[in-house]
Amino acid sequence: MEIAPRISVDENIRFGKPVINGTRIPVALHIGKLAGGMTYEEVMAEYEIIREDILAVLNYAARAISSEEIKAIA
């Protein structure tokens, strides 16, 4: 099931974690690779994806974080 442009979930693929459509590559893996210093080009070459896939991953992550609720416990 597509949950965002180019991002889908399927309980039979990666335990239902969000992945790039048509792959088994988890969104979290790409975020980690980029955060670790890999360039878009390096990620694209290593995982055989296109720039639009990376942008979709970043967009999905940004939307997920923006809806996160943090509750202070005092």
N, C-alpha and C positions, 0 to 999 in steps of 0.2 A: 504494500500500500504506500503510495506516495504521500509523504507528510509535509513536504516543501518542494519547491522546484529542484529537480535533480537529486532529491534525497528521499529514500524510502526505508521502510521497516518490514521485516518478514520474520516471524518467529522461528523459521527454519534456517535463517541466515544470521550468523553472529548473535544468536540468542535474542533476536529482536532488536538489537541495537541499530541506530540509524547508520545507513551506508549510502554511498554514491550509487544511484540507479544503475543496475546491470553489473554491479561488482559485489565483492565481499569485503570491500575496504571500508572500515568504520570511520565515521566523521571524526571521532576522538583521535584516531591515529594521525589523520592529517593535521589537526590542530596541534598535536604534539610535535610533529615533524617541523611545522612552520615555526612554532615557538622555540624549538631547539636550534633554529638557525638555517634550516634548509630553505633554499629559494623556491619560488613557484616552479621554475624550470627543472630543478632537481627532483622535486616531488612528481611533476608530470612525467619525467623520464623514468623514474623508479617504478611508478604505479600505472603507467600507460593511461593517464587521464588527460583531460584538456583543461585549459585555463578556466573555462566556465564551471567545471566541476569544483575547482578550488574556491572560486568566488561563491558558489552555492554553499559549500561547507562553511565558509566564513560568515555568510549571511545567516545560515541556520544557527550557528553558534551564537551570533550576536543577538538573534531573536530569542533564543533559549535563555541567555543570560539576562536580557532585558525584562523578562517576565519572572525572574527569580525573586522570591520573597525571603528576606532575611529578618529574623526576629531576635531581638536582643534579649538575653536572659540575665536578669540582674539579681 
